Amino acid sequence: MTERAMIAHSMVELGPLLERLLTGEFICAVSDESAFRKLEDDETREHLDSYLRPLNRRLATNEEGSVYFLAWRIIDESAREQLSRQLADTVNSLLPLLEWLQLVQETLGRDGLAAPGDVLKPADFSSRSEDNQGLRERLERLATDPFFGSQSEQLDAQIKQVFKRLKEHGYLLQPHADRQYFVVTAKIDYLIDLVRFIRDEENLPIDDQAPSSQESLL
């Protein structure tokens, strides 16, 4: 088999993974360990980048190498417009996501941020908020934020909606649909890196809006 044919065969095998990346999916060891291991391979990344080059895209990862995603290769006018829309959407979701991270710490009594591989159970949030009016009110405010969009007045339903939205956005994985526990994915690392970049490099008013308890997260 010629080198060209081998590369073509390899790209056919990588097709489903490439499609997922092009839809904006983030790949980590939690969300898909097999795909993540493929992306750790130098040759695989070279093949993907060769295919992505004409599309003005490239395979990217965070500083820790814990999650892979696609980024623009050259920021031309078209890419700039799309990035502006994406940034606007991301900024709108940052504050509720930061509040969620803070609530995870306080509700579960953790010293650090939620990290990839951490297991979270909605029942823990429910039981520990029943006798804590402050936590309950914060969870209610969080759940009814437009990002999470809960319409319920019941605490369990509100928490369920928060977990559902975090799963939809790739921050949580539910290994078994019939079991109510979730695993934090490495997209949370990307989120934290993005917040730090916006705060340190772009000088956007994240700190002006976020409570001091959220600032301390970063």
N, C-alpha and C positions, 0 to 999 in steps of 0.2 A: 504494500500500500504506500502510495506517495505521501510526502509530507503534507501537501495540500489536502489530499483525501483524508488523512488522519485528523487534520484540524477541523475539516468539515464534519467528520463523524463525531468528533468531540463536541462541537457546537450543537449538533442534533441532540446529544445526550444532555447538554446543559440548557437546552431550550426551555423546559419548564421553570428552571431556576431563574433564567434570564427574564422570563415573562413576569415572574413574581417581583423581581427587582424593578422592572420597568413600571410596574403599577405602584411603586412607592413603598414596597414592603421592606422591613428591616429584618435582617437574618442574624440570629445569634445562637449560641449553644443551647439556650432554653427553648426558643421558638422552633428550631429545627437543627438538631445537632449534626445530622448527616450533611445537610447543605452547608452548614457553617464550616465543617471540616474540609469540604471541597473548596470553599472560598479561602481557606488558610493556605492552600497549595499555590505556590508561585506560578506554576505553569497554567493552572486554571484561571488565575487572575489575568495573566497575559492574554489568553485566548479571549476572555470576556472583554478586556479593554480594547483589543484589536477590533472586535465586533462593534463595540460601543462608540469607537472614535468617530465614524461618520455621522453618528447621531448626536455628536457633541456631548456625550455623557462619559462618565468614568466610574469605576468602582471605588468607593471610599470607605474608610473606617474611622472610628474615633481613636483618640490617643492611646487608649488601653488595648485597642484591637479586639474589643469584646462584641462589636456589632458591625455588620456590613450593610451598605446602602448605596444608592446611586447619587452622584453629584454632577454638576455641569462641568465640562472640561474648559470651555471658554465662555465668559459672561458676555454674550452679545446682547443685542436689544431684545430679542425674543426671550432669551433666558432671564434677562433682568426683569421683564414684565412678569414672568411666571414666579420668579423668586420674590418679587414684591408682594404678589398675592399670597404666596405661601407664608411669608414672614408675617403678614397681617393676620392670617388665620392662626399662626403659631402664637403670636403675642396675645391674642384674645383668649387662648387656652392656657397660657402660662400661669396666671394667677390662681385659677382653680386647681391646676395640677400641683403648684407649690403648696397650696393649702392642704391638698390631699396628702402630700408627703409629710407635712407637719402633723397632720392628724394621725397618720400611721405611727409616727414616733410617739406621740402623746398617748394615744389610745392603747397601744401595745407596750408602752414603757420601754422603748428602744433608745439606745444611745445615738445610733447613727441613722443615716438615710436608708430607705428600702433599697436593697441591692439585688442584682440578678440572682435568681435561684431561691430567693426568700419565698416562703409559703404564707399566703394570707387567706384568712377565712372570714367571710361576711358575718358568721355567727359570733366571732370574737368581738367585732365592732358593735354588734347589736347588744350583746350581754354587758359589755363594759360601758355602754352609753346609757343603759336603762336607769342606773342610779347616779348618773353624772349629768346634771341638767346643762352644764356648760358645753360638754362634748356633744350632747344631743342637739343643742341649738346650732352648733357649728356644722355638724353633719347635715342638718336640715338645710341650712343656708347653702352648703356646698352642693347638695343634691339638686336643689332648685336653681342653681346657676345655669344659665343658658347652655353651657358646655355639656353639663350632665343631663339637664332637662327633665328632672323628675316632676310629675304632676300629682304625686301621691302625698297624703298627709301621714302615712304610716311609716314608722322608722325602718322596719324591715324592707319595705318596698323601695324606700329611698336608697338604702345601702345597696340593695340589689341593682338598682339603676346605675349607681356609681361604678360598681364592679363591671356591669355590662358595657358601659361606655369605655372604661379603661381597657377592657378586652377588645372592643371594636377598634380602638386606636393602637393596639399592639403593645401596650405597656404591661398587660397581664395575659397569661395563657391559662386556659382551663383544660387540664389534661383529660378529664372525664366529664362529659356533659351532665351526667346524673349525680355527680359528687361536687358539693359546694366548697371547693378550695381552689385557689388560683396561685400561679407561680409568676413572680416578677421577671420580666424579660430585660435584656440589656438595652432595650430602647430607652430605659430610664437613664442609663449612662449618657446616651446621646442628648436627652432632654437637659440634663444637668450641665453638660458641656456647652450646649446652646445658650442656656441662661447666663452662664459665666461669660461667654463670648459677647452676648448682647450687652451685658453690664459693663464689661471691661473695655471692649473695643468699639462698640457702636454708640455708646452713651445714650441708649434709649431709656425712657423713664420707668424702667421696671422697679428700681429701688424706691422711687417716689411714691409708687402705688402700693407696693407690697408692705405688709406689716413687718415690724422689726423682727418678729419671730421667724418669718420666712427669709428675711435677709440673712439671718444667722445660719440657715441651712447651707448657704453658699460660701 
